[in-house]
Amino acid sequence: MDTLHMLFNAVTVIFIAATMFAAGLGATIPALRGIFTNVPLLVLALLTNMVVIPLLGWGIGALFSLPSAAFIALVLVASSPGGPFGAKLAMVQSGDVVAGAAMQVLLATVGSLTFAPTVNGILTAADLGKDISLDVATLVRTVALLQLVPFVIGLLLRRYAATTARSWHPAAAAVSNVTFLIVLAGMLLGNWSDVVALLGSLALLAGFVLAAAAFAVGTLLATGPSVRRTTMGGVAAVRNAGPALAAIGIAFGDQPAVLGALAAILLSGLAAALPIATVLSGRRSRPAAPDDTR
């Protein structure tokens, strides 16, 4: 089991790095500057991901009367923005990939600082009787290593060796796609008994509702054309599993119940977000009607 666990972690790291490397290879400095200087979009995205969605997680957990382990997992997920799957969802929905990747990196970076106090604040207010102490410095280093470094390397290649970047991009995207499927399968099979045990606790439904609501809020609280708005919705719907996993290890001693609940909530969230992105992609692949000017 230890070998399988190490293999799963290795594939997860490859998936995160490959996704961000591919995003960097496909990005350009002018396009990124256009996103980061869009103050209204930035403010709305930060408000959505740092305030609204964590509160949604708290409210949904309380509304469904989740058991402590599932409630903690839901709060961890809701408080951790900038999941690498957000960049993948931008690709799946044929959305604004550059904007999605740039926003995901920003949210992951800022979220590494806000994650711990947000989780502590919500769990303290919810009065679960848990003393939580998260290692923020470790989380910052993890995000920088797994997300920022591959993205910056890909971006620099695109800036100074554009031909090489374009030739490498298909291979990086293929690695991202294959490892994405392996990670999904590993999460389901590796935590199957814990997922089954949660069927009667409404934890799966809570994760599904949180992701669907986050997609809607992220789309509504965004600016620009519909392609960019739904891309922001996809980024908001998929949360960052890395800080949540680290928090479980640091603050909860890798409790199986919390780990199982986290896997169940992440998977049910993907079950909500992926169909939405697929439907959007299908609509965008249709030829525009002659009188369709939108």
Disulfide bonds with the S-S distance in Angstrom:
none
